[in-house]
Amino acid sequence: MNLVAPERRGLALAGLAALIFCVPVSVYVIGSMVGAGVQFPLFRYQETYMGTNVITIFRDLQYVLEGTITGRSALMPVFWVAGVVSGIAGLVSVGVPSRMQVLYSPRRGGICIMGAGLLYLVALIAQYGPSFSSSGGFAIPVGVPVLLVAGWLVWSGTLFSNADETDERVPEESQDNSS
């Protein structure tokens, strides 16, 4: 019974899942070139005529709760946070040791990672519309396809065959020689 191989697969899957927080999800332009930025899952970096800013997801939520951001623009941080939560759930699903069978599930993790990508896409549509372009600017969802493919690779087990199986889950065969 070799438990080292499933643990290594789990660590490799967790490392790949952790990369979802490093992928730039979208590149955007504000208004008529008033500013531009890159949005990652946990923060966005933007440059405007007023200077350079790093705005965290928590600051975006604070703007919504205080009423600084309203209307359609207020939906974006809500969907974005839902995407972050889904991404964290995916990371936990593949990041815990496979001995903890209640939490460990690469298939569930892959679904959560794909869900995070879709929620980020919905957030961009809420902000800019289905064409990703409006009077408020435009966005290019560069990281969404990466998240969908990464989630599918984790879900399908393409990267690691039998990644969702451990030796502990294989039932032992009993040999009945009582004939």
Buried (B, 14 or more C-beta within 10 A) or exposed (E): EEEEEBBEBBBBBBEBBBEBBEBBBBBBBBEEEEBBBBBBBEBBBBEBEEEEBEBEBEBBBBBBEEEEBEEEBBBBBBBBBBBBBBBBBBBBBBBBBBEEEEBBBBBBBBBBBBBBBBBBBBBBBBBBBEEBEBEBBBBEBBBBEBBBEBBBBBBEBEBBEEBBBBEEEEEEEEEEEEE
